[in-house]
Amino acid sequence: MQRINSIIVCGAGTMGSGIAQVSAMAGFPTVLYEPNESVLQKAGEKIKTTLQTLADRGKITPEKQEETLQLFQFTSALKDCTGDAVIEAIIEKPEAKIALFNQLAQWNDPETLFLSNTSSLSISEMARHISGPHRVAGLHFFNPAPVMKLVEVVQAEQTAETVVECLLQLVQRFGKTPVLCKDAPGFIVNRVARPYYIEALRLLEEGVADVETIDRLLESKGFKMGPFRLMDLIGNDINYAVSCSVYEQLQQPERLKPSSIQQEKVEKGELGKKSGKGYYRY
């Protein structure tokens, strides 16, 4: 069975930099690729700060901190992106992901794994347009990637069984809990989560209760975060895009129709924590 010894992460946003940190802390030489130099620099600084905080709190040793940093390579050059597995965490547009993987196919071995962190896009559909579709799969982390234990391993129609076995082992080497699922709209978690967000938005639309009340009541019943706090953490743009994707892929069922409230938030740039304002101010 194929063994992975080096990781490429494409996209240095919140998810990409978090996945790269997970990879390096698990002992893998890790390349973090981002064409925007400013974004790349900020990601590097954030990773260093996070590792320093972990060391200061005694969560990792100073030796582990230094070893992890030594495993990183930060680059804005695509030709530097060669390794055993590529994990993309770029914009949620299939054409962009397909183009990236096909570019990387020119630099990499024919058996290099191409893995998408997409929240809901069809892995099978992407694989149809990528060189070597048998090596394409989903590897869906959750935000924040260094903290959240669950990772969905998404098997496309074309994904080889040996690749699936390799990825299940890889996720365990990351110190995470893998869950295998077939490629389907929203996979498992985002499919199940849609009603949590959408019904809360319906209550808000109908004036049944306000944001704070809905969150407080659900949190009192055992949910770690209410739906509005969680949407702000994830990013209202990402959450809305996933809702639209699942809605369209499932042939537009009324119960999963995206909310106009969330659409307005996205149009106003009120994306949540990352923009300083969403359903709450930060």
N, C-alpha and C positions, 0 to 999 in steps of 0.2 A: 504493500500500500504506500502511496505517495506520502512523504513526510515534509512538513513545512519547517524551514529553518530561518526564513527572512520574510518580512512583511513590508508592503508598500501601502500607505494610506493616502488617498487623494482627497483633498479638501481639508482646510485647516480651520473650519468653523467649529462651533461647540462640539458637534458630534465627532467630526474627524479628529480633532486634537484629543478628545477624550478617548477615542478608540486607539489612537497612536500611543497614548500614555499607558493604556491597558497592555498593549503589545510589548512595549519596552519594559514595563515592570514585570512582565512574565518572562523576560530574558531574551526576547527576539531582537536582532538588529532591525531597526525600524526607520524607514524613510517616510517623512511627512512632506507631501507635495502640495504646493499652493501657488498658482501663477501670480497672485496678488502679493507683492512683497510686504506691504503693510500688514495684511492679514496674517501672513506667515510669521512675521516678527512678533506680532502680538500673541500668536499661539505659542511660540517658543518661550516668550516671557511668562505666559500663564502657566505653562507646564513646569518651568523652573520654580515659580512661586509655589505651585501646588506641592511639588516634591519637597521644597524647603519646609513648608507647613507640616507635612507628614513627618518629616525628620524632627522638627521642633517638638511635635506632640508625642514623639516616641513610637509612632506607627511604623516607621521604617528606620533602619540604621543609617548613619552618614555614609557608610560603605555602599549600602543598597542605593541610596540617593545618587552617589557618584557613578555607580555601575549603570544605573538606568539612563542617566544623562549621556554617558559614553556610547550607549546603543543607538542614540538618535542621529539622524541626518536630516536637516531641513533644507529643502530645495524648491526652486521655482523652475527648474529645468526638467522637462519630461524625460530626457534621455538618461537621467539619474534614476529613473523609476524601474529598476529591474530587481526581481526577487521571485520567491516561490508562490506568493499570493498577493493579489492586489485587492484592497478593500476601498471601494469608492463611497464617499459621503459628500457628494457635490449636489448641485441644484436638482430638485425633483422634476426633471424633464427627461423622458426616456431617450430622446435624440441626443442629448448631451452625454448621457451615460454610455450609450452605444458608441458614440464617436470617440470618447475617451478610451474605452476598452480596445477598440480597433486600432487606435494610435499606439497604445501600449503593446499590442500584439506584435508590432514591428520590432520592438526592442527586447521582447521577452521570449523565453522558451515556449515551445508549443504546449507544454503541460502546466505552465503557470496558471494558477486559479484566478478567475475573475469573479469577485464577490461584491454584491451590491447591498448597501445599507438602506435601501429604499424602504419606506414605511408601508407602501401599498401598491406600487407599480408592478405589473406582471413581469416576473423574472423570465418566464417562458417566451413572452413576446420579445423581450430584449435579446434573449439568447439566439433567436432566429436570425438576428442581424449581426451577430458577433462571430468572429473567427474562432473555431473550436468550441461550439456550443455545449459540448459535454462537460466542459470545465467551468461553466457559468452556474452560479447559485446565489441565493440570498443569505446574508449574514446580518440580521437585523438586531442591532443593539438598542438600548433604551437610555434616555437622558436622565441623569448624567452617567455616561458610559463607565467611568471608573467605579461608580457606586452600585449601579443596578446589576443584579446577578443574572437576570434572564437574558438569553440570546436566542432568537428564532433562527434556526437553520432551515432555509427555504429551498426545497428541491423542485427545480423546474422540470418540465417534461423531458428535457434533454440531458439533465444532470446525471452523470455516471454514478453508480452506487459506490464505487471506490472513493469518489470525491465526497460524497455524503459522509462516509465513514471517517475520512480524513478530517472533515470539518467538525464533526462531533468531538473528535479527540482534540482538535485545535482549541475549541471553545473551553473544554475542560482544562487544557494547559493554560488558558487565560485566567483560570480560576473562576469561571462562570458556569452557569447551568444551561446546557443546551436543550432546546425543545425542537424536535423535527416536525416540520409541517410541509404539506404539498403546496405548491403555488396556487393561491386562491385570493380573491379580492380582500385586502386588509390582513391577509394571513390569519393568525389566530387572535392576537391581542387587540389589534386595531379593529378587527371585525366585531369582537365582543364589546370593545370600548365605545363604539359609535353611539349606542343608545344612552350611555352615561352622559355624554356631552350634549347630544341632540335633545333629549328630554329635558335636561336642565335649561337649555336655551329656549325650548318651547314654554316652560314655566315662566321664564323671564319675558318672553314675547307677549304672553297672555296676562301679564301683570299679577300673577299668582303670588310671587314673592320676589324680593330683590336678590342681587348677587350674593351679598354677605350672608343672608338668611339661608339660602339654598346650600351654600358651602358649609355653613356652621352645622346645619341639620345633618348633612351627609357625613361630615367628619365625626359628629357625635354618635353615628351609627357604625363607626369602625373604619370608614375610608380614611386613608392617611391624608389625602388632600381632596378638597371639594373640586367639582368639575371646572369651576372658573379659575381657581388658583392653579390647577393642573394645566389648563389650556394656556395660561400666562407663562408657566414654566416651559412648556413644550415650544411655545411660539404659536400665536394665533394664525399666522400665515401657513405654517406647516400643518397644524391641526385642520384648518379649513381645506387645504389641498387634499389631505387624506380623506376627509369627509366627502369631498366632491368625487374623488377617485373611486371610492367604494360605492357610492351612490350610482355612478355611471356604469361601473362594471357589473353591478347587480341589477341592471335594467330599471333604474330609477324608482325603487319602492318608496311610497309616500312616507313610511315610518322612518326612513333614513335621509329624507330630504334635508340638505344643509340649510342652516339658518341665515336669514338676511342680516341678523345682528353681527354674526361673525364676519360676514362679507364686508360689512361697513367698517368693522375694526381693522380689517386688512387694508381696505382702501384708504383709511385715515393714517395708516402706519402705526396703529396702536397694537403692537405685536406681542406685548407682554413684558417680561423682565428685560429682554434684550434691547427693547426700545425705551424702557423707562415708564411705559404706560400700556395697560391693556384693560382688563376689567378692574385692576387695581393700579395704584401709582407706586413706583419703586425708586 
